[in-house]
Amino acid sequence: MGDYREIITKAVVAKGRKFTQSNHTITPAHNPSSILGAWVINHKYKAKKVGKVVEVNGSYEANIWYSCDDNTKTEVVTEKVTYCDVIKLKYRDPDCMDDHDVLVEVLQQPNCIEAVISPNGNKIIVHVEREFLVEVIGETKVCVVTHPDGCDSDEDEWGHGIDDEEFEDLNPDFLLGEEE
């Protein structure tokens, strides 16, 4: 093996990303006259690796504020929406071991893009977008070069100290200003 060593370590071995647009049909208590506002709250999700994909299972609440009775009354309808986004993985290391740890980053929280009254006038269609980035952590093997004579770095060479010359360049009046 000489000047090389194989090290088993945990690393990102696969990644995936998915942007999703979905439509949800919500049935309010009364026929809507107009949509006054729409928003998404209480987003929750969990992710797990299943074969060569990651499944992100989640839910959120769609809240629609609408007017009814010929714009004489208003109401809010809330509906819990569930979803399952299947995210394909691109493997950097197909021979990894123990690759069941999944990190999820929400690039775009579920967001209501548009809410419209259905053509028949008794339902509301909500258009929602969301986006996830997933990383799979697994054990993998890396090969590193070793130096049998040790490391020849010296802590002083890093330049973390402050030289007296740097203090000479400071403007002592920088923080002083004229008082009004």
Secondary structure by P-SEA (a helix, b strand, c coil): cccbbbbbbbcccccbbbbbbbbbbbbcccccccccccccccccbbbbbcccbbbbbbbbbbbbbbccccccbbbbbbbbbbbbbbbbbbccccccccccbbbbbcccccccccccccccccbbbbbbbbbbbbbbbbbbbbbbbbcccccccccccccccccaaaaaaccccccccccc
